[in-house]
């Protein structure tokens, strides 16, 4: 079971990834295609075409780490589909844990939970003249 702090966001690639890729090529995918800085501390998940391997790339304050899992039977099931044209989708840490354990969440019903949305900056007030 993975336990991640609430500040860590989990992003999963929507397209299959070549599992021969290692630190540098996965990091360049995160920075180039996804538009994120790999050193921000978030977790990035990649699944191969057959769906039997997954790699998680993350920065642990001193360097890049890869968690690589290969299933002996069965396949990983994507938690949710990305929007049309999107290269990645954000998932919860709990969804990642369940996916890595082989639990298919397609038919699961999710109860509504509170989620903080980013605040919009206040509009600038005109200065009196």
Rosetta blueprint (number, residue, H / E / L):
1 X L
2 X L
3 X L
4 X L
5 X L
6 X L
7 X L
8 X L
9 X L
10 X E
11 X E
12 X E
13 X E
14 X L
15 X L
16 X L
17 X L
18 X L
19 X L
20 X L
21 X L
22 X L
23 X H
24 X H
25 X H
26 X H
27 X H
28 X H
29 X H
30 X H
31 X H
32 X H
33 X H
34 X H
35 X L
36 X L
37 X L
38 X H
39 X H
40 X H
41 X L
42 X L
43 X E
44 X E
45 X E
46 X E
47 X E
48 X L
49 X L
50 X L
51 X L
52 X L
53 X E
54 X E
55 X E
56 X E
57 X E
58 X E
59 X E
60 X L
61 X L
62 X L
63 X L
64 X E
65 X E
66 X E
67 X E
68 X E
69 X E
70 X E
71 X L
72 X L
73 X L
74 X L
75 X L
76 X L
77 X L
78 X L
79 X L
80 X L
81 X L
82 X L
83 X L
84 X L
85 X L
86 X L
87 X L
88 X E
89 X E
90 X E
91 X E
92 X L
93 X H
94 X H
95 X H
96 X H
97 X H
98 X H
99 X H
100 X H
101 X L
102 X L
103 X L
104 X L
105 X L
106 X L
107 X L
108 X L
109 X L
110 X L
111 X L
112 X L
113 X L
114 X L
115 X L
116 X L
117 X L
118 X L
119 X L
120 X L
121 X L
122 X L
123 X L
124 X L
125 X L
126 X L
127 X L
128 X L
129 X L
